[in-house]
Amino acid sequence: MYVILGATGQVGSAIADHLLAKKLPVKALIHNPDKASEIKAKGAEVAVADAMDLNSLIDAFQGGDTLFVLTPETGKSKDVLGETKSILENYNQAIQQSSIKKIVGLSSIGAQHDKGTGNLLMSYMLEHAFKNINIPQIFVRPAYYYSNWLAQLPEIKKSSTLPTFYPADLAIPMISPMDVAAFVANVLIKDDESKIYEIIGPEKLSSDDVAAAFARVLSKDVNAKQIARKDWNTVLQKIGFSPDARKNFIEMTETVVNGNTDPENNGTTLVGLKTGIYEYLENALGDKERTK
């Protein structure tokens, strides 16, 4: 039985779909019981669990042998890293009281750094959370998701501007989240030895490149414009980020800007996946969204 945390999220739900398509047994762990019927209709078993509630995790992990795990990120936490530590401790204890025989964790490019990287420290913590458990542990470090840019679609349509926290010409590794899901599903099924994968898309991209891809898909001019550093905190506050979430997001963003989120490529396995930004945006937006 494959136990999938974050099964209603972008990547987690796609992982579950890949496994179910192969007629494999899946238990989807969800936080919101209102989403249970939709997932059950796909053929998955469903368990409602709260990552901060150890007993619910212990119950949910029962009967599983392979676990997909990730660190939830909401932007609302008063103590991002402290909450992550508590969640990972709960995962650890629940695994030890279960039949889980393999862990696959969704980490992030940049997870090799142990300080000063804000939200990326959540991935560092994940990769070191289960050292006391003697089972195979595979961690997948994806590059920056193309889907992160979709939050800017309303502004793109309004002003033909793509707001970005990065210098417009800064090229960084990026990837399709759907490629990530397919890759992780394959790892869940086939890998049985501990390792770290770093996965990237076909090329590094800048905000200018992303703007050009939006322009092509939407058939309109789109230009990237960097958000001034002095305005970052205000912008994040308007989005609804808590003070600590803003602090950690800014530290992470500065890490990217400073060039410290390239693949480590040292004791890890680097894999390039095929979907480009234009193909991803075409599929993600669809005909209806493109013509609004």
Stockholm file with secondary structure:
# STOCKHOLM 1.0

chainA/1-292         MYVILGATGQVGSAIADHLLAKKLPVKALIHNPDKASEIKAKGAEVAVADAMDLNSLIDAFQGGDTLFVLTPETGKSKDVLGETKSILENYNQAIQQSSIKKIVGLSSIGAQHDKGTGNLLMSYMLEHAFKNINIPQIFVRPAYYYSNWLAQLPEIKKSSTLPTFYPADLAIPMISPMDVAAFVANVLIKDDESKIYEIIGPEKLSSDDVAAAFARVLSKDVNAKQIARKDWNTVLQKIGFSPDARKNFIEMTETVVNGNTDPENNGTTLVGLKTGIYEYLENALGDKERTK
#=GR chainA/1-292 SS CEEETTTTSHHHHHHHHHHHHTTCCEEEEESCGGGHHHHHHTTCEEEECCTTCHHHHHHHHTTCSEEEECCCCCSCCSSHHHHHHHHHHHHHHHHHTSCCCEEEEECCTTTTCCSSCTTHHHHHHHHTTTTTSCSCEEEEEECEEGGGGGGGHHHHHHHSEEEESSCTTCCEEEECHHHHHHHHHHHHHHCCSCEEEEEECSSEECHHHHHHHHHHHHTSCCEEEECCGGGHHHHHHHHTCCHHHHHHHHHHHHHHHTTCCSCCCSSSEEEECCCCHHHHHHHHHHHHHHTC
#=GC SS_cons         CEEETTTTSHHHHHHHHHHHHTTCCEEEEESCGGGHHHHHHTTCEEEECCTTCHHHHHHHHTTCSEEEECCCCCSCCSSHHHHHHHHHHHHHHHHHTSCCCEEEEECCTTTTCCSSCTTHHHHHHHHTTTTTSCSCEEEEEECEEGGGGGGGHHHHHHHSEEEESSCTTCCEEEECHHHHHHHHHHHHHHCCSCEEEEEECSSEECHHHHHHHHHHHHTSCCEEEECCGGGHHHHHHHHTCCHHHHHHHHHHHHHHHTTCCSCCCSSSEEEECCCCHHHHHHHHHHHHHHTC
//
